[in-house]
Amino acid sequence: MSLSHALLGLINYQPTTGYELKATFDKSIHFFWNATLPQIYRTLTQMEKRGWLTLTVKHQNGKPSRKVYHITKAGQEEFKRWLTEPPEMPETRNPMLIKIFFGHHMKPSQFAAHLRAWREVHANLLQRYEKEVPLVIKQYAHVTGAFKDALYWGLTLDYGRKVDRMVLEWCDEALKQIEDKGKKEPPQKKSVPPPQKLGKKLN
């Protein structure tokens, strides 16, 4: 997936500025595809050069001018063309799982600390998915009038919920296994220094 097509999809709902796009991005697509504000602005410039967007400048008293992007017919055609393409298979790259794979070479306490940190990240995400994001979907559907699209936005939300619940369950099971392993292992024997010889050396 290219960032330009994600932006085309958002601008297709309504004309918007780069800053507003970033805010929308952070409340929706950000959960499965990230982009910084400079990346978004660079991509918008490229899209305008390709004829996918037009730009209008709205002057405001006492405020910076608003640069509003509108999708063109060519942009809509490109967006629809991209939607018909078979999706690219995502690359699986998870640095946390690499650490877990070599977990035997870590102290159990450090290993458990990694798991708890990972668990916290996904617990926080799940909380956002269950409380914040449904409201965002409802509000954005009202703002754009894209009520039918809200069903599909909800499908991506449901995917995120299920993934995070799975990760939480897995972390709890992994932590229990590490804890049980520590209980079963016999305590390490402390090395005892050899006894010193009694008496003084004879000269």
Phi, psi and omega in degrees: 000139177257150179300325182300324181286326175296318179292321176301318180298320180289316181291336177297334178287317180193149175302146186201166177266168178297320179295318178293326176298317179299317179297318178294319179302315184292340181260000184218276186295334180309330184290343177224002175201115187263154176201140177272164179298316176300321178297319180296315180295318178298317181293321178299320178298317179295320181294323178295319179295329180281352180086014180275339182225156167238157184237131173239143181253124179250116182280141181232139179290122177074007180225159176297149178296146178265123175264107187256129181262136178238141178279141179263174176299321178295323178294319178295320179295320178294319179298315179293323178297316180296324180296331182279346180289145174299137181292145176288142177286128183292143175282133180269107177225110183226099182299331179295318180292331175296316179297320180293321179304322180257026185298335181299336183269006176254160170293140179305325180294321179290320178300314180295325179296320177299315181297317181294322178295317179295320179298318181297319179302312183286331175294320178294319177298315181298322178298319177294319180299325186271335184248311188275310190294320178303324178292321178297317179300314180297315181294316183292327177296322178290321182294317185267342185077011182269062184294324179291328179292334184301329177301316183284326173299319180296329178295319177292325177296316180298322177300313180299318178301311183295320179297314183292322176297321178296317181296319178298315179297317180295317179299318180297318179293319180295318179297321179295319179297319179294319179295316179295322179298319180295327180288326184281330183289132179292147179297143180291136179286135178283135179289129181260125180296147181298144180296143179280148179289137179278154177090167179261149176293138177277134177283000000 
